[in-house]
Amino acid sequence: MIVELTLNLISSDRTVSHREARCLVECARKAILELFPGFENRYERSVEPHFMRVLQQRWPVEELRYTSPYETVN
């Protein structure tokens, strides 16, 4: 559910910036890994590509990278 909500938000809400979307993806990753410890390899193989695809489709000229854990959006 976390993945679907995050994907829906970053793909359909036109007020979300690329930086905010990257932060949302990072927050979703953290939440998923807190709920499912040891899921990191599976997350990287099966979930992360979905996020990357949506980010690439929405912001094709932006650099596809995840935020620093220390970066925040106000």
ABEGO torsion letter per residue (X at the ends): XAAAAAAAAAAABAABBAAAAAAAAAAAAAAAAAABBGAAAAAAAAAAAAAAAAAAAABAABBBBBBBAABBBX
